[in-house]
Amino acid sequence: MSITVNHISKSYKNVKALEDISFQVKEGELFGLIGPDGAGKTTLFRILTTLLIANEGSATVADFDVVSDYKKIRNNVGYMPGKFSLYQDLTIEENLNFFATIFGTTIEENYDLIKEIYVQIEPFKDRRAGKLSGGMKQKLALCCALIHKPKVLFLDEPTTGVDPVSRKEFWEMLKRLQQKGITILVSTPYMDEAALCDRIALIQDGKILQIDTPQAIVKHYPKQIYNVSANDTYKLLNSLNAYKYNHSVYPFGEFVHYTDSRSDFNPKDLIDYLESKNLSHIEIEKTEPTIEDTFMELAK
């Protein structure tokens, strides 16, 4: 296994950031850690990249222990933190040369690994990093994380705050890097990105809720979900939350996703109830569950 985590727990004073976390990532796998802000993703990444020490448990990365072999791990992993952390006053080329020098290599030595990414920012190589757009900063940070040819790549919320086109390009780059044999562990709060991973771990409040392929997680969703809409979405939400037979209610785009607690649910009963609350233009239709629906169900 490329990454093994055994019963990791981490606390800050009286707050548990991680609680009994265990999972494995196979060599060459693209593994996603999916959860909202504050779920514990960054704390876990910092432990696995030897920047923090867990209170309990153990972990290995590329067969090295995160505590006793921390120097070897740092030479074998690439880490792209959530916040842009390169030198703002250095140019693109200067930043890349700096990180290559730290690891005793050169841009030319591993250029084949970063070529497809670097060619997109190379025309601006003399521009200071602090003057780059979000998408260009993202590409530069990825190049710096790859310049020493790591075995494992950690990407902490790499697409947060990036435009949709750059997000799509970034995930295409990850797929190409995976084909080169690099193990990738990526965290994201975006549920739609979960489907792009080989396997995912859903995390909330420092605990793993479920680990499986995106397809398997969605397949095992326990209930039928309905898209519900009406003339007043805010009033619709309040009315559905007050309905005695509701199992779950939450906004989902232009609809409200609703599941019923009864096994013999009849949509007409719900329509009658909503009309009694002075709602109109009510529509109810079946829909397929998503990763987000599964997360909401598990996090209840």
C-alpha positions as a printed Julia matrix, in Angstrom:
300×3 Matrix{Float64}:
   0.0    0.0     0.0
   1.2    3.52   -0.77
  -0.52   5.05    2.28
  -1.67   3.27    5.43
  -3.42   5.1     8.27
  -4.1    3.2    11.51
  -6.4    4.7    14.16
  -5.09   8.26   13.87
  -6.5   10.78   16.35
  -5.53  14.42   16.79
  -6.78  16.96   19.33
  -6.22  20.67   19.84
  -6.82  21.38   23.53
 -10.36  20.01   24.03
 -11.3   19.86   20.34
 -10.93  16.59   18.43
  -9.81  17.35   14.88
  -9.47  13.64   13.97
 -10.94  10.64   15.74
  -9.83   7.05   15.05
  -9.12   7.51   11.33
  -8.09   4.37    9.42
  -7.8    3.74    5.66
  -5.41   2.6     2.95
  -4.52   4.05   -0.43
  -3.21   1.72   -3.12
  -0.14   2.52   -5.18
  -1.09   4.56   -8.26
  -4.58   5.3    -6.93
  -6.4    8.64   -7.11
  -8.02   8.8    -3.69
 -10.37  11.58   -2.62
 -10.97  12.89    0.89
 -14.39  14.53    0.65
 -15.86  16.8     3.3
 -16.74  20.38    4.26
 -14.48  22.96    5.87
 -13.54  21.91    9.39
 -13.98  18.19    8.7
 -10.33  17.4     9.46
  -8.91  17.1     5.95
  -6.04  19.56    6.36
  -5.05  18.17    9.77
  -4.81  14.68    8.28
  -2.73  15.94    5.34
  -0.34  17.7     7.69
   0.13  14.51    9.7
   0.79  12.44    6.58
   3.28  14.99    5.24
   5.11  15.08    8.63
   4.12  18.65    9.52
   2.08  17.52   12.54
   2.32  14.58   14.93
  -0.85  12.67   15.84
  -1.85  12.17   19.47
  -2.67   8.52   18.78
  -2.22   5.99   16.01
   0.34   5.46   13.26
   0.72   5.97    9.54
   3.08   5.12    6.71
   3.55   6.9     3.39
   5.48   5.15    0.61
   6.39   2.49    3.22
   7.97   5.09    5.54
   6.73   5.87    9.04
   5.48   9.45    9.37
   7.35   9.99   12.64
  10.6    7.99   12.55
  11.15   8.32    8.77
  10.0   11.92    8.32
  13.08  12.96    6.31
  12.6   10.13    3.82
   8.91  10.97    3.47
   9.69  14.61    2.7
  11.93  13.47   -0.16
   9.27  11.15   -1.56
   6.09  13.23   -1.38
   4.81  16.38   -2.99
   2.48  18.64   -1.01
   0.26  21.39   -2.33
  -1.44  23.11    0.62
  -4.86  24.71    0.34
  -3.48  28.22    0.72
  -1.06  29.43   -1.95
   2.27  29.31   -0.11
   4.93  30.01   -2.73
   7.1   33.11   -2.62
   4.93  35.97   -3.87
   7.89  38.21   -4.73
   9.68  35.58   -6.82
   8.83  34.93  -10.45
   7.39  31.67  -11.77
  10.82  30.51  -12.93
  12.53  31.57   -9.69
  10.02  29.71   -7.54
  10.41  26.55   -9.59
  14.22  26.75   -9.54
  14.16  27.31   -5.78
  12.1   24.18   -5.08
  14.16  22.11   -7.5
  17.36  23.21   -5.73
  15.96  22.28   -2.29
  15.55  18.69   -3.48
  18.91  18.58   -5.24
  17.52  18.5    -8.75
  16.93  20.85  -11.68
  13.95  21.85  -13.78
  15.53  20.12  -16.78
  16.02  16.8   -14.95
  12.29  16.23  -14.31
  10.89  18.48  -17.01
   9.04  15.57  -18.63
   6.86  15.28  -15.52
   5.76  18.92  -15.42
   5.96  19.75  -19.13
   2.22  19.58  -19.88
   1.5   21.88  -16.95
   4.47  24.21  -17.22
   3.98  25.02  -20.93
   0.72  26.75  -19.95
   2.49  29.19  -17.62
   5.94  29.34  -19.23
   5.06  32.41  -21.36
   4.68  34.27  -18.03
   7.79  32.8   -16.38
   9.15  36.27  -15.52
   5.94  37.37  -13.77
   5.96  37.48   -9.96
   3.87  34.75   -8.32
   1.83  37.3    -6.37
   0.57  38.8    -9.65
  -0.74  35.52  -11.08
  -4.4   34.57  -11.48
  -5.89  31.81   -9.33
  -5.6   29.22  -12.08
  -1.97  30.11  -12.85
  -1.04  30.01   -9.14
  -2.59  26.57   -8.99
  -0.51  25.32  -11.92
   2.7   26.81  -10.52
   2.09  25.25   -7.1
   1.51  21.86   -8.73
   4.74  22.17  -10.73
   6.67  22.98   -7.54
   5.12  19.97   -5.78
   6.15  17.69   -8.67
   9.63  19.01   -9.53
  11.44  16.38   -7.43
   9.39  13.51   -8.94
   7.51  12.37   -5.79
   5.99   8.94   -5.37
   2.94  10.35   -3.56
   1.22  13.67   -4.2
  -0.93  15.4    -1.56
  -3.29  18.1    -2.81
  -5.29  19.93   -0.15
  -8.39  21.52   -1.7
  -6.47  22.44   -4.88
  -9.5   23.82   -6.77
 -11.08  25.97   -4.06
 -11.69  29.46   -5.42
 -10.69  28.48   -8.96
 -12.94  29.07  -11.98
 -14.84  26.08  -13.5
 -12.63  25.89  -16.61
  -9.43  25.76  -14.53
 -11.03  23.16  -12.24
 -11.76  20.93  -15.22
  -8.23  21.37  -16.61
  -6.72  20.6   -13.22
  -8.53  17.27  -12.89
  -7.49  16.34  -16.41
  -3.88  17.01  -15.35
  -4.31  14.77  -12.29
  -5.53  11.9   -14.47
  -2.43  12.23  -16.66
  -0.15  12.3   -13.61
  -1.86   9.17  -12.3
  -1.04   7.42  -15.57
   2.63   8.08  -14.79
   2.37   5.98  -11.63
   2.04   8.73   -9.03
  -0.26   8.02   -6.09
  -2.54  11.01   -5.52
  -4.46  11.92   -2.38
  -6.68  14.94   -2.96
  -9.1   16.66   -0.6
 -12.06  18.73   -1.72
 -15.33  20.15   -0.38
 -16.85  19.86   -3.87
 -19.03  16.76   -4.02
 -19.08  16.75   -7.84
 -15.29  16.19   -7.86
 -15.73  13.0    -5.84
 -16.92  11.17   -8.96
 -13.53  11.82  -10.59
 -11.65   9.74   -7.98
 -11.03   5.97   -7.97
 -12.17   5.75   -4.35
 -13.3    8.3    -1.81
 -13.55   8.71    1.94
 -16.4   10.88    3.21
 -15.25  12.76    6.31
 -17.17  14.91    8.79
 -16.23  16.21   12.25
 -12.94  14.3    12.16
 -14.56  10.92   11.47
 -14.68   8.77    8.35
 -18.33   8.19    7.4
 -17.77   5.79    4.51
 -15.04   4.6     2.12
 -15.73   3.09   -1.3
 -15.84   3.88   -4.99
 -18.12   6.81   -5.86
 -20.42   4.46   -7.77
 -20.76   2.01   -4.87
 -21.46   4.78   -2.36
 -24.3    6.17   -4.48
 -25.64   2.71   -5.27
 -26.23   1.92   -1.6
 -28.25   5.05   -0.86
 -31.17   3.65    1.19
 -34.16   5.7     0.03
 -35.93   7.15   -2.99
 -35.15  10.84   -3.43
 -37.65  13.33   -4.83
 -37.1   16.72   -6.43
 -39.72  19.05   -4.98
 -40.39  22.59   -6.2
 -43.06  25.23   -5.57
 -43.71  28.94   -6.0
 -41.88  29.86   -2.77
 -38.74  27.83   -2.05
 -38.14  29.26    1.42
 -41.71  28.51    2.5
 -41.42  25.08    0.85
 -38.35  24.23    2.94
 -40.04  25.26    6.17
 -43.2   23.33    5.31
 -41.32  20.16    4.4
 -39.26  20.36    7.6
 -42.49  20.59    9.57
 -44.07  17.63    7.77
 -44.34  14.75   10.22
 -43.35  12.09    7.68
 -40.17  13.71    6.37
 -36.93  11.73    6.64
 -34.64  14.36    5.12
 -35.07  17.8     3.59
 -32.39  20.07    2.12
 -31.99  22.51   -0.79
 -30.38  21.12   -3.93
 -29.94  23.63   -6.75
 -33.35  24.8    -7.98
 -35.11  22.0    -6.09
 -35.52  20.72   -2.57
 -34.4   17.11   -2.1
 -36.92  15.21   -0.05
 -37.09  11.65    1.32
 -40.07  10.22    3.16
 -40.04   8.05    6.29
 -42.86   5.81    5.04
 -42.46   2.76    2.84
 -45.78   3.46    1.07
 -45.18   7.12    0.24
 -47.79   8.67   -2.07
 -46.73  12.01   -3.62
 -50.37  13.16   -3.69
 -50.42  13.17    0.14
 -47.48  15.55    0.15
 -49.03  17.78   -2.52
 -52.25  18.03   -0.47
 -50.22  18.95    2.6
 -48.2   21.62    0.77
 -51.33  23.12   -0.77
 -52.79  23.38    2.72
 -49.75  25.56    3.52
 -50.79  27.91    0.67
 -48.07  26.77   -1.71
 -48.77  26.51   -5.44
 -47.11  25.25   -8.65
 -45.99  22.18   -6.72
 -44.0   19.58   -8.63
 -42.67  16.28   -7.26
 -40.54  13.89   -9.3
 -38.17  11.01   -8.6
 -34.45  11.65   -8.98
 -31.23   9.66   -8.64
 -29.01  10.1    -5.56
 -25.63  11.82   -5.74
 -22.52  11.78   -3.54
 -23.88  14.89   -1.83
 -27.14  13.1    -1.0
 -25.19  10.2     0.48
 -23.05  12.58    2.53
 -26.13  14.36    3.88
 -27.69  11.02    4.85
 -24.55   9.73    6.61
 -23.93  13.03    8.4
 -27.43  13.18    9.95
